[in-house]
Amino acid sequence: MSEYDERWKIEFGKRLETGLKAKEFFFDLSDDDLNTLAHSLKGVEIEEMTPWALLMELITQNPKMLDELAKELL
């Protein structure tokens, strides 16, 4: 493996892996779970939020999801 590939994986590999697991977690949610998440954002100005801030808001409003997401990411 080239030095570039090794350095790239060290620098970005873990973040990409975590992001992929998080994406799969949300893609696997049921329609009811997605509806619950959407309703929990009622009144929140999501247009002005970063993706990370949006995720934190969802977790704050739905703490059970934090446990489930943590299990997926670990």
mmCIF file of the N, C-alpha and C atoms, coordinates in Angstrom:
data_MODEL
# 
_entry.id   MODEL 
# 
loop_
_atom_site.group_PDB 
_atom_site.id 
_atom_site.type_symbol 
_atom_site.label_atom_id 
_atom_site.label_alt_id 
_atom_site.label_comp_id 
_atom_site.label_asym_id 
_atom_site.label_entity_id 
_atom_site.label_seq_id 
_atom_site.pdbx_PDB_ins_code 
_atom_site.Cartn_x 
_atom_site.Cartn_y 
_atom_site.Cartn_z 
_atom_site.occupancy 
_atom_site.B_iso_or_equiv 
_atom_site.pdbx_formal_charge 
_atom_site.auth_seq_id 
_atom_site.auth_comp_id 
_atom_site.auth_asym_id 
_atom_site.auth_atom_id 
_atom_site.pdbx_PDB_model_num 
ATOM 1   N N  . MET A 1 1  ? 0.852   -1.177 0.000  1.00 0.00 ? 1  MET A N  1 
ATOM 2   C CA . MET A 1 1  ? 0.000   0.000  0.000  1.00 0.00 ? 1  MET A CA 1 
ATOM 3   C C  . MET A 1 1  ? 0.897   1.240  0.000  1.00 0.00 ? 1  MET A C  1 
ATOM 4   N N  . SER A 1 2  ? 0.506   2.222  -0.737 1.00 0.00 ? 2  SER A N  1 
ATOM 5   C CA . SER A 1 2  ? 1.321   3.435  -0.823 1.00 0.00 ? 2  SER A CA 1 
ATOM 6   C C  . SER A 1 2  ? 1.237   4.248  0.468  1.00 0.00 ? 2  SER A C  1 
ATOM 7   N N  . GLU A 1 3  ? 2.221   5.083  0.663  1.00 0.00 ? 3  GLU A N  1 
ATOM 8   C CA . GLU A 1 3  ? 2.234   5.944  1.843  1.00 0.00 ? 3  GLU A CA 1 
ATOM 9   C C  . GLU A 1 3  ? 0.998   6.843  1.865  1.00 0.00 ? 3  GLU A C  1 
ATOM 10  N N  . TYR A 1 4  ? 0.600   7.343  0.699  1.00 0.00 ? 4  TYR A N  1 
ATOM 11  C CA . TYR A 1 4  ? -0.595  8.193  0.607  1.00 0.00 ? 4  TYR A CA 1 
ATOM 12  C C  . TYR A 1 4  ? -1.822  7.437  1.104  1.00 0.00 ? 4  TYR A C  1 
ATOM 13  N N  . ASP A 1 5  ? -2.011  6.194  0.637  1.00 0.00 ? 5  ASP A N  1 
ATOM 14  C CA . ASP A 1 5  ? -3.167  5.404  1.056  1.00 0.00 ? 5  ASP A CA 1 
ATOM 15  C C  . ASP A 1 5  ? -3.171  5.182  2.558  1.00 0.00 ? 5  ASP A C  1 
ATOM 16  N N  . GLU A 1 6  ? -2.021  4.868  3.104  1.00 0.00 ? 6  GLU A N  1 
ATOM 17  C CA . GLU A 1 6  ? -1.927  4.631  4.543  1.00 0.00 ? 6  GLU A CA 1 
ATOM 18  C C  . GLU A 1 6  ? -2.263  5.892  5.329  1.00 0.00 ? 6  GLU A C  1 
ATOM 19  N N  . ARG A 1 7  ? -1.709  7.018  4.922  1.00 0.00 ? 7  ARG A N  1 
ATOM 20  C CA . ARG A 1 7  ? -1.969  8.275  5.633  1.00 0.00 ? 7  ARG A CA 1 
ATOM 21  C C  . ARG A 1 7  ? -3.429  8.689  5.493  1.00 0.00 ? 7  ARG A C  1 
ATOM 22  N N  . TRP A 1 8  ? -4.004  8.473  4.311  1.00 0.00 ? 8  TRP A N  1 
ATOM 23  C CA . TRP A 1 8  ? -5.401  8.819  4.074  1.00 0.00 ? 8  TRP A CA 1 
ATOM 24  C C  . TRP A 1 8  ? -6.304  8.004  4.988  1.00 0.00 ? 8  TRP A C  1 
ATOM 25  N N  . LYS A 1 9  ? -6.054  6.703  5.077  1.00 0.00 ? 9  LYS A N  1 
ATOM 26  C CA . LYS A 1 9  ? -6.883  5.843  5.930  1.00 0.00 ? 9  LYS A CA 1 
ATOM 27  C C  . LYS A 1 9  ? -6.742  6.215  7.395  1.00 0.00 ? 9  LYS A C  1 
ATOM 28  N N  . ILE A 1 10 ? -5.530  6.548  7.812  1.00 0.00 ? 10 ILE A N  1 
ATOM 29  C CA . ILE A 1 10 ? -5.323  6.962  9.199  1.00 0.00 ? 10 ILE A CA 1 
ATOM 30  C C  . ILE A 1 10 ? -6.087  8.250  9.479  1.00 0.00 ? 10 ILE A C  1 
ATOM 31  N N  . GLU A 1 11 ? -6.030  9.191  8.557  1.00 0.00 ? 11 GLU A N  1 
ATOM 32  C CA . GLU A 1 11 ? -6.652  10.502 8.757  1.00 0.00 ? 11 GLU A CA 1 
ATOM 33  C C  . GLU A 1 11 ? -8.175  10.467 8.655  1.00 0.00 ? 11 GLU A C  1 
ATOM 34  N N  . PHE A 1 12 ? -8.706  9.768  7.666  1.00 0.00 ? 12 PHE A N  1 
ATOM 35  C CA . PHE A 1 12 ? -10.138 9.850  7.382  1.00 0.00 ? 12 PHE A CA 1 
ATOM 36  C C  . PHE A 1 12 ? -10.899 8.539  7.544  1.00 0.00 ? 12 PHE A C  1 
ATOM 37  N N  . GLY A 1 13 ? -10.214 7.433  7.620  1.00 0.00 ? 13 GLY A N  1 
ATOM 38  C CA . GLY A 1 13 ? -10.867 6.126  7.626  1.00 0.00 ? 13 GLY A CA 1 
ATOM 39  C C  . GLY A 1 13 ? -11.895 5.949  8.724  1.00 0.00 ? 13 GLY A C  1 
ATOM 40  N N  . LYS A 1 14 ? -11.533 6.301  9.960  1.00 0.00 ? 14 LYS A N  1 
ATOM 41  C CA . LYS A 1 14 ? -12.453 6.117  11.088 1.00 0.00 ? 14 LYS A CA 1 
ATOM 42  C C  . LYS A 1 14 ? -13.689 6.993  10.935 1.00 0.00 ? 14 LYS A C  1 
ATOM 43  N N  . ARG A 1 15 ? -13.491 8.243  10.510 1.00 0.00 ? 15 ARG A N  1 
ATOM 44  C CA . ARG A 1 15 ? -14.642 9.143  10.325 1.00 0.00 ? 15 ARG A CA 1 
ATOM 45  C C  . ARG A 1 15 ? -15.585 8.619  9.253  1.00 0.00 ? 15 ARG A C  1 
ATOM 46  N N  . LEU A 1 16 ? -15.021 8.133  8.164  1.00 0.00 ? 16 LEU A N  1 
ATOM 47  C CA . LEU A 1 16 ? -15.857 7.590  7.093  1.00 0.00 ? 16 LEU A CA 1 
ATOM 48  C C  . LEU A 1 16 ? -16.604 6.342  7.551  1.00 0.00 ? 16 LEU A C  1 
ATOM 49  N N  . GLU A 1 17 ? -15.925 5.490  8.289  1.00 0.00 ? 17 GLU A N  1 
ATOM 50  C CA . GLU A 1 17 ? -16.569 4.278  8.802  1.00 0.00 ? 17 GLU A CA 1 
ATOM 51  C C  . GLU A 1 17 ? -17.714 4.629  9.750  1.00 0.00 ? 17 GLU A C  1 
ATOM 52  N N  . THR A 1 18 ? -17.482 5.584  10.639 1.00 0.00 ? 18 THR A N  1 
ATOM 53  C CA . THR A 1 18 ? -18.521 6.011  11.578 1.00 0.00 ? 18 THR A CA 1 
ATOM 54  C C  . THR A 1 18 ? -19.693 6.634  10.833 1.00 0.00 ? 18 THR A C  1 
ATOM 55  N N  . GLY A 1 19 ? -19.414 7.476  9.853  1.00 0.00 ? 19 GLY A N  1 
ATOM 56  C CA . GLY A 1 19 ? -20.478 8.097  9.063  1.00 0.00 ? 19 GLY A CA 1 
ATOM 57  C C  . GLY A 1 19 ? -21.303 7.073  8.310  1.00 0.00 ? 19 GLY A C  1 
ATOM 58  N N  . LEU A 1 20 ? -20.649 6.060  7.767  1.00 0.00 ? 20 LEU A N  1 
ATOM 59  C CA . LEU A 1 20 ? -21.359 5.006  7.047  1.00 0.00 ? 20 LEU A CA 1 
ATOM 60  C C  . LEU A 1 20 ? -22.262 4.216  7.989  1.00 0.00 ? 20 LEU A C  1 
ATOM 61  N N  . LYS A 1 21 ? -21.768 3.902  9.171  1.00 0.00 ? 21 LYS A N  1 
ATOM 62  C CA . LYS A 1 21 ? -22.588 3.174  10.144 1.00 0.00 ? 21 LYS A CA 1 
ATOM 63  C C  . LYS A 1 21 ? -23.795 4.012  10.567 1.00 0.00 ? 21 LYS A C  1 
ATOM 64  N N  . ALA A 1 22 ? -23.581 5.314  10.780 1.00 0.00 ? 22 ALA A N  1 
ATOM 65  C CA . ALA A 1 22 ? -24.692 6.195  11.162 1.00 0.00 ? 22 ALA A CA 1 
ATOM 66  C C  . ALA A 1 22 ? -25.723 6.272  10.042 1.00 0.00 ? 22 ALA A C  1 
ATOM 67  N N  . LYS A 1 23 ? -25.250 6.408  8.807  1.00 0.00 ? 23 LYS A N  1 
ATOM 68  C CA . LYS A 1 23 ? -26.168 6.454  7.661  1.00 0.00 ? 23 LYS A CA 1 
ATOM 69  C C  . LYS A 1 23 ? -26.990 5.183  7.593  1.00 0.00 ? 23 LYS A C  1 
ATOM 70  N N  . GLU A 1 24 ? -26.354 4.036  7.746  1.00 0.00 ? 24 GLU A N  1 
ATOM 71  C CA . GLU A 1 24 ? -27.067 2.760  7.691  1.00 0.00 ? 24 GLU A CA 1 
ATOM 72  C C  . GLU A 1 24 ? -28.068 2.639  8.834  1.00 0.00 ? 24 GLU A C  1 
ATOM 73  N N  . PHE A 1 25 ? -27.706 3.163  10.009 1.00 0.00 ? 25 PHE A N  1 
ATOM 74  C CA . PHE A 1 25 ? -28.626 3.154  11.145 1.00 0.00 ? 25 PHE A CA 1 
ATOM 75  C C  . PHE A 1 25 ? -29.915 3.886  10.776 1.00 0.00 ? 25 PHE A C  1 
ATOM 76  N N  . PHE A 1 26 ? -29.788 5.074  10.212 1.00 0.00 ? 26 PHE A N  1 
ATOM 77  C CA . PHE A 1 26 ? -30.973 5.859  9.861  1.00 0.00 ? 26 PHE A CA 1 
ATOM 78  C C  . PHE A 1 26 ? -31.733 5.247  8.690  1.00 0.00 ? 26 PHE A C  1 
ATOM 79  N N  . PHE A 1 27 ? -31.041 4.673  7.740  1.00 0.00 ? 27 PHE A N  1 
ATOM 80  C CA . PHE A 1 27 ? -31.712 4.030  6.608  1.00 0.00 ? 27 PHE A CA 1 
ATOM 81  C C  . PHE A 1 27 ? -32.502 2.803  7.043  1.00 0.00 ? 27 PHE A C  1 
ATOM 82  N N  . ASP A 1 28 ? -32.090 2.161  8.127  1.00 0.00 ? 28 ASP A N  1 
ATOM 83  C CA . ASP A 1 28 ? -32.763 0.956  8.604  1.00 0.00 ? 28 ASP A CA 1 
ATOM 84  C C  . ASP A 1 28 ? -33.934 1.239  9.541  1.00 0.00 ? 28 ASP A C  1 
ATOM 85  N N  . LEU A 1 29 ? -34.165 2.505  9.892  1.00 0.00 ? 29 LEU A N  1 
ATOM 86  C CA . LEU A 1 29 ? -35.275 2.833  10.782 1.00 0.00 ? 29 LEU A CA 1 
ATOM 87  C C  . LEU A 1 29 ? -36.609 2.562  10.093 1.00 0.00 ? 29 LEU A C  1 
ATOM 88  N N  . SER A 1 30 ? -37.580 2.186  10.898 1.00 0.00 ? 30 SER A N  1 
ATOM 89  C CA . SER A 1 30 ? -38.924 1.947  10.363 1.00 0.00 ? 30 SER A CA 1 
ATOM 90  C C  . SER A 1 30 ? -39.589 3.281  10.028 1.00 0.00 ? 30 SER A C  1 
ATOM 91  N N  . ASP A 1 31 ? -40.671 3.204  9.283  1.00 0.00 ? 31 ASP A N  1 
ATOM 92  C CA . ASP A 1 31 ? -41.433 4.418  8.965  1.00 0.00 ? 31 ASP A CA 1 
ATOM 93  C C  . ASP A 1 31 ? -41.932 5.093  10.236 1.00 0.00 ? 31 ASP A C  1 
ATOM 94  N N  . ASP A 1 32 ? -42.382 4.295  11.199 1.00 0.00 ? 32 ASP A N  1 
ATOM 95  C CA . ASP A 1 32 ? -42.859 4.865  12.461 1.00 0.00 ? 32 ASP A CA 1 
ATOM 96  C C  . ASP A 1 32 ? -41.739 5.602  13.196 1.00 0.00 ? 32 ASP A C  1 
ATOM 97  N N  . ASP A 1 33 ? -40.545 5.002  13.216 1.00 0.00 ? 33 ASP A N  1 
ATOM 98  C CA . ASP A 1 33 ? -39.412 5.663  13.866 1.00 0.00 ? 33 ASP A CA 1 
ATOM 99  C C  . ASP A 1 33 ? -39.061 6.967  13.154 1.00 0.00 ? 33 ASP A C  1 
ATOM 100 N N  . LEU A 1 34 ? -39.064 6.947  11.837 1.00 0.00 ? 34 LEU A N  1 
ATOM 101 C CA . LEU A 1 34 ? -38.768 8.163  11.076 1.00 0.00 ? 34 LEU A CA 1 
ATOM 102 C C  . LEU A 1 34 ? -39.827 9.233  11.314 1.00 0.00 ? 34 LEU A C  1 
ATOM 103 N N  . ASN A 1 35 ? -41.084 8.827  11.405 1.00 0.00 ? 35 ASN A N  1 
ATOM 104 C CA . ASN A 1 35 ? -42.151 9.787  11.705 1.00 0.00 ? 35 ASN A CA 1 
ATOM 105 C C  . ASN A 1 35 ? -41.950 10.403 13.083 1.00 0.00 ? 35 ASN A C  1 
ATOM 106 N N  . THR A 1 36 ? -41.570 9.578  14.052 1.00 0.00 ? 36 THR A N  1 
ATOM 107 C CA . THR A 1 36 ? -41.310 10.077 15.402 1.00 0.00 ? 36 THR A CA 1 
ATOM 108 C C  . THR A 1 36 ? -40.188 11.103 15.381 1.00 0.00 ? 36 THR A C  1 
ATOM 109 N N  . LEU A 1 37 ? -39.114 10.793 14.665 1.00 0.00 ? 37 LEU A N  1 
ATOM 110 C CA . LEU A 1 37 ? -37.999 11.735 14.567 1.00 0.00 ? 37 LEU A CA 1 
ATOM 111 C C  . LEU A 1 37 ? -38.436 13.035 13.899 1.00 0.00 ? 37 LEU A C  1 
ATOM 112 N N  . ALA A 1 38 ? -39.181 12.925 12.823 1.00 0.00 ? 38 ALA A N  1 
ATOM 113 C CA . ALA A 1 38 ? -39.638 14.124 12.113 1.00 0.00 ? 38 ALA A CA 1 
ATOM 114 C C  . ALA A 1 38 ? -40.528 14.983 13.003 1.00 0.00 ? 38 ALA A C  1 
ATOM 115 N N  . HIS A 1 39 ? -41.433 14.360 13.736 1.00 0.00 ? 39 HIS A N  1 
ATOM 116 C CA . HIS A 1 39 ? -42.323 15.115 14.628 1.00 0.00 ? 39 HIS A CA 1 
ATOM 117 C C  . HIS A 1 39 ? -41.548 15.778 15.763 1.00 0.00 ? 39 HIS A C  1 
ATOM 118 N N  . SER A 1 40 ? -40.449 15.162 16.189 1.00 0.00 ? 40 SER A N  1 
ATOM 119 C CA . SER A 1 40 ? -39.671 15.751 17.280 1.00 0.00 ? 40 SER A CA 1 
ATOM 120 C C  . SER A 1 40 ? -38.957 17.030 16.848 1.00 0.00 ? 40 SER A C  1 
ATOM 121 N N  . LEU A 1 41 ? -38.860 17.269 15.550 1.00 0.00 ? 41 LEU A N  1 
ATOM 122 C CA . LEU A 1 41 ? -38.219 18.484 15.045 1.00 0.00 ? 41 LEU A CA 1 
ATOM 123 C C  . LEU A 1 41 ? -39.209 19.603 14.757 1.00 0.00 ? 41 LEU A C  1 
ATOM 124 N N  . LYS A 1 42 ? -40.468 19.381 15.084 1.00 0.00 ? 42 LYS A N  1 
ATOM 125 C CA . LYS A 1 42 ? -41.486 20.400 14.842 1.00 0.00 ? 42 LYS A CA 1 
ATOM 126 C C  . LYS A 1 42 ? -41.114 21.678 15.596 1.00 0.00 ? 42 LYS A C  1 
ATOM 127 N N  . GLY A 1 43 ? -41.064 22.771 14.872 1.00 0.00 ? 43 GLY A N  1 
ATOM 128 C CA . GLY A 1 43 ? -40.735 24.060 15.471 1.00 0.00 ? 43 GLY A CA 1 
ATOM 129 C C  . GLY A 1 43 ? -39.244 24.373 15.507 1.00 0.00 ? 43 GLY A C  1 
ATOM 130 N N  . VAL A 1 44 ? -38.406 23.440 15.086 1.00 0.00 ? 44 VAL A N  1 
ATOM 131 C CA . VAL A 1 44 ? -36.962 23.662 15.081 1.00 0.00 ? 44 VAL A CA 1 
ATOM 132 C C  . VAL A 1 44 ? -36.554 24.205 13.714 1.00 0.00 ? 44 VAL A C  1 
ATOM 133 N N  . GLU A 1 45 ? -35.734 25.231 13.706 1.00 0.00 ? 45 GLU A N  1 
ATOM 134 C CA . GLU A 1 45 ? -35.260 25.840 12.455 1.00 0.00 ? 45 GLU A CA 1 
ATOM 135 C C  . GLU A 1 45 ? -34.115 25.003 11.879 1.00 0.00 ? 45 GLU A C  1 
ATOM 136 N N  . ILE A 1 46 ? -34.464 23.896 11.221 1.00 0.00 ? 46 ILE A N  1 
ATOM 137 C CA . ILE A 1 46 ? -33.429 22.978 10.755 1.00 0.00 ? 46 ILE A CA 1 
ATOM 138 C C  . ILE A 1 46 ? -32.627 23.526 9.576  1.00 0.00 ? 46 ILE A C  1 
ATOM 139 N N  . GLU A 1 47 ? -33.170 24.501 8.856  1.00 0.00 ? 47 GLU A N  1 
ATOM 140 C CA . GLU A 1 47 ? -32.449 25.061 7.714  1.00 0.00 ? 47 GLU A CA 1 
ATOM 141 C C  . GLU A 1 47 ? -31.144 25.716 8.145  1.00 0.00 ? 47 GLU A C  1 
ATOM 142 N N  . GLU A 1 48 ? -31.103 26.184 9.381  1.00 0.00 ? 48 GLU A N  1 
ATOM 143 C CA . GLU A 1 48 ? -29.935 26.897 9.876  1.00 0.00 ? 48 GLU A CA 1 
ATOM 144 C C  . GLU A 1 48 ? -28.992 26.005 10.671 1.00 0.00 ? 48 GLU A C  1 
ATOM 145 N N  . MET A 1 49 ? -29.271 24.711 10.717 1.00 0.00 ? 49 MET A N  1 
ATOM 146 C CA . MET A 1 49 ? -28.467 23.800 11.527 1.00 0.00 ? 49 MET A CA 1 
ATOM 147 C C  . MET A 1 49 ? -27.450 23.046 10.677 1.00 0.00 ? 49 MET A C  1 
ATOM 148 N N  . THR A 1 50 ? -26.327 22.751 11.286 1.00 0.00 ? 50 THR A N  1 
ATOM 149 C CA . THR A 1 50 ? -25.362 21.863 10.641 1.00 0.00 ? 50 THR A CA 1 
ATOM 150 C C  . THR A 1 50 ? -25.873 20.429 10.789 1.00 0.00 ? 50 THR A C  1 
ATOM 151 N N  . PRO A 1 51 ? -25.390 19.508 9.980  1.00 0.00 ? 51 PRO A N  1 
ATOM 152 C CA . PRO A 1 51 ? -25.815 18.110 10.152 1.00 0.00 ? 51 PRO A CA 1 
ATOM 153 C C  . PRO A 1 51 ? -25.554 17.598 11.568 1.00 0.00 ? 51 PRO A C  1 
ATOM 154 N N  . TRP A 1 52 ? -24.415 17.976 12.150 1.00 0.00 ? 52 TRP A N  1 
ATOM 155 C CA . TRP A 1 52 ? -24.095 17.527 13.507 1.00 0.00 ? 52 TRP A CA 1 
ATOM 156 C C  . TRP A 1 52 ? -25.099 18.099 14.512 1.00 0.00 ? 52 TRP A C  1 
ATOM 157 N N  . ALA A 1 53 ? -25.433 19.378 14.394 1.00 0.00 ? 53 ALA A N  1 
ATOM 158 C CA . ALA A 1 53 ? -26.399 20.003 15.297 1.00 0.00 ? 53 ALA A CA 1 
ATOM 159 C C  . ALA A 1 53 ? -27.774 19.357 15.141 1.00 0.00 ? 53 ALA A C  1 
ATOM 160 N N  . LEU A 1 54 ? -28.138 19.013 13.920 1.00 0.00 ? 54 LEU A N  1 
ATOM 161 C CA . LEU A 1 54 ? -29.409 18.336 13.676 1.00 0.00 ? 54 LEU A CA 1 
ATOM 162 C C  . LEU A 1 54 ? -29.421 16.972 14.358 1.00 0.00 ? 54 LEU A C  1 
ATOM 163 N N  . LEU A 1 55 ? -28.335 16.234 14.226 1.00 0.00 ? 55 LEU A N  1 
ATOM 164 C CA . LEU A 1 55 ? -28.241 14.929 14.884 1.00 0.00 ? 55 LEU A CA 1 
ATOM 165 C C  . LEU A 1 55 ? -28.350 15.083 16.396 1.00 0.00 ? 55 LEU A C  1 
ATOM 166 N N  . MET A 1 56 ? -27.673 16.073 16.955 1.00 0.00 ? 56 MET A N  1 
ATOM 167 C CA . MET A 1 56 ? -27.726 16.292 18.404 1.00 0.00 ? 56 MET A CA 1 
ATOM 168 C C  . MET A 1 56 ? -29.145 16.653 18.852 1.00 0.00 ? 56 MET A C  1 
ATOM 169 N N  . GLU A 1 57 ? -29.849 17.434 18.059 1.00 0.00 ? 57 GLU A N  1 
ATOM 170 C CA . GLU A 1 57 ? -31.241 17.783 18.382 1.00 0.00 ? 57 GLU A CA 1 
ATOM 171 C C  . GLU A 1 57 ? -32.116 16.535 18.364 1.00 0.00 ? 57 GLU A C  1 
ATOM 172 N N  . LEU A 1 58 ? -31.936 15.693 17.358 1.00 0.00 ? 58 LEU A N  1 
ATOM 173 C CA . LEU A 1 58 ? -32.711 14.449 17.281 1.00 0.00 ? 58 LEU A CA 1 
ATOM 174 C C  . LEU A 1 58 ? -32.444 13.565 18.494 1.00 0.00 ? 58 LEU A C  1 
ATOM 175 N N  . ILE A 1 59 ? -31.192 13.457 18.878 1.00 0.00 ? 59 ILE A N  1 
ATOM 176 C CA . ILE A 1 59 ? -30.837 12.613 20.024 1.00 0.00 ? 59 ILE A CA 1 
ATOM 177 C C  . ILE A 1 59 ? -31.375 13.209 21.316 1.00 0.00 ? 59 ILE A C  1 
ATOM 178 N N  . THR A 1 60 ? -31.306 14.538 21.454 1.00 0.00 ? 60 THR A N  1 
ATOM 179 C CA . THR A 1 60 ? -31.835 15.194 22.648 1.00 0.00 ? 60 THR A CA 1 
ATOM 180 C C  . THR A 1 60 ? -33.332 14.939 22.790 1.00 0.00 ? 60 THR A C  1 
ATOM 181 N N  . GLN A 1 61 ? -34.048 15.023 21.684 1.00 0.00 ? 61 GLN A N  1 
ATOM 182 C CA . GLN A 1 61 ? -35.494 14.819 21.706 1.00 0.00 ? 61 GLN A CA 1 
ATOM 183 C C  . GLN A 1 61 ? -35.881 13.341 21.779 1.00 0.00 ? 61 GLN A C  1 
ATOM 184 N N  . ASN A 1 62 ? -34.958 12.454 21.435 1.00 0.00 ? 62 ASN A N  1 
ATOM 185 C CA . ASN A 1 62 ? -35.241 11.013 21.380 1.00 0.00 ? 62 ASN A CA 1 
ATOM 186 C C  . ASN A 1 62 ? -34.074 10.248 22.009 1.00 0.00 ? 62 ASN A C  1 
ATOM 187 N N  . PRO A 1 63 ? -33.931 10.322 23.341 1.00 0.00 ? 63 PRO A N  1 
ATOM 188 C CA . PRO A 1 63 ? -32.749 9.739  23.987 1.00 0.00 ? 63 PRO A CA 1 
ATOM 189 C C  . PRO A 1 63 ? -32.581 8.238  23.756 1.00 0.00 ? 63 PRO A C  1 
ATOM 190 N N  . LYS A 1 64 ? -33.674 7.523  23.559 1.00 0.00 ? 64 LYS A N  1 
ATOM 191 C CA . LYS A 1 64 ? -33.574 6.086  23.285 1.00 0.00 ? 64 LYS A CA 1 
ATOM 192 C C  . LYS A 1 64 ? -32.751 5.843  22.015 1.00 0.00 ? 64 LYS A C  1 
ATOM 193 N N  . MET A 1 65 ? -32.874 6.758  21.067 1.00 0.00 ? 65 MET A N  1 
ATOM 194 C CA . MET A 1 65 ? -32.133 6.626  19.826 1.00 0.00 ? 65 MET A CA 1 
ATOM 195 C C  . MET A 1 65 ? -30.627 6.706  20.080 1.00 0.00 ? 65 MET A C  1 
ATOM 196 N N  . LEU A 1 66 ? -30.209 7.490  21.069 1.00 0.00 ? 66 LEU A N  1 
ATOM 197 C CA . LEU A 1 66 ? -28.792 7.599  21.391 1.00 0.00 ? 66 LEU A CA 1 
ATOM 198 C C  . LEU A 1 66 ? -28.223 6.237  21.758 1.00 0.00 ? 66 LEU A C  1 
ATOM 199 N N  . ASP A 1 67 ? -28.950 5.485  22.570 1.00 0.00 ? 67 ASP A N  1 
ATOM 200 C CA . ASP A 1 67 ? -28.495 4.143  22.944 1.00 0.00 ? 67 ASP A CA 1 
ATOM 201 C C  . ASP A 1 67 ? -28.376 3.245  21.723 1.00 0.00 ? 67 ASP A C  1 
ATOM 202 N N  . GLU A 1 68 ? -29.381 3.267  20.874 1.00 0.00 ? 68 GLU A N  1 
ATOM 203 C CA . GLU A 1 68 ? -29.377 2.414  19.686 1.00 0.00 ? 68 GLU A CA 1 
ATOM 204 C C  . GLU A 1 68 ? -28.263 2.815  18.718 1.00 0.00 ? 68 GLU A C  1 
ATOM 205 N N  . LEU A 1 69 ? -28.078 4.109  18.524 1.00 0.00 ? 69 LEU A N  1 
ATOM 206 C CA . LEU A 1 69 ? -27.032 4.588  17.626 1.00 0.00 ? 69 LEU A CA 1 
ATOM 207 C C  . LEU A 1 69 ? -25.649 4.248  18.183 1.00 0.00 ? 69 LEU A C  1 
ATOM 208 N N  . ALA A 1 70 ? -25.477 4.414  19.491 1.00 0.00 ? 70 ALA A N  1 
ATOM 209 C CA . ALA A 1 70 ? -24.190 4.097  20.117 1.00 0.00 ? 70 ALA A CA 1 
ATOM 210 C C  . ALA A 1 70 ? -23.842 2.628  19.924 1.00 0.00 ? 70 ALA A C  1 
ATOM 211 N N  . LYS A 1 71 ? -24.820 1.755  20.046 1.00 0.00 ? 71 LYS A N  1 
ATOM 212 C CA . LYS A 1 71 ? -24.574 0.322  19.839 1.00 0.00 ? 71 LYS A CA 1 
ATOM 213 C C  . LYS A 1 71 ? -24.111 0.053  18.413 1.00 0.00 ? 71 LYS A C  1 
ATOM 214 N N  . GLU A 1 72 ? -24.683 0.763  17.455 1.00 0.00 ? 72 GLU A N  1 
ATOM 215 C CA . GLU A 1 72 ? -24.297 0.587  16.054 1.00 0.00 ? 72 GLU A CA 1 
ATOM 216 C C  . GLU A 1 72 ? -22.885 1.100  15.784 1.00 0.00 ? 72 GLU A C  1 
ATOM 217 N N  . LEU A 1 73 ? -22.518 2.184  16.444 1.00 0.00 ? 73 LEU A N  1 
ATOM 218 C CA . LEU A 1 73 ? -21.234 2.810  16.165 1.00 0.00 ? 73 LEU A CA 1 
ATOM 219 C C  . LEU A 1 73 ? -20.075 2.154  16.902 1.00 0.00 ? 73 LEU A C  1 
ATOM 220 N N  . LEU A 1 74 ? -20.377 1.416  17.944 1.00 0.00 ? 74 LEU A N  1 
ATOM 221 C CA . LEU A 1 74 ? -19.295 0.766  18.715 1.00 0.00 ? 74 LEU A CA 1 
ATOM 222 C C  . LEU A 1 74 ? -19.038 -0.634 18.265 1.00 0.00 ? 74 LEU A C  1 
# 
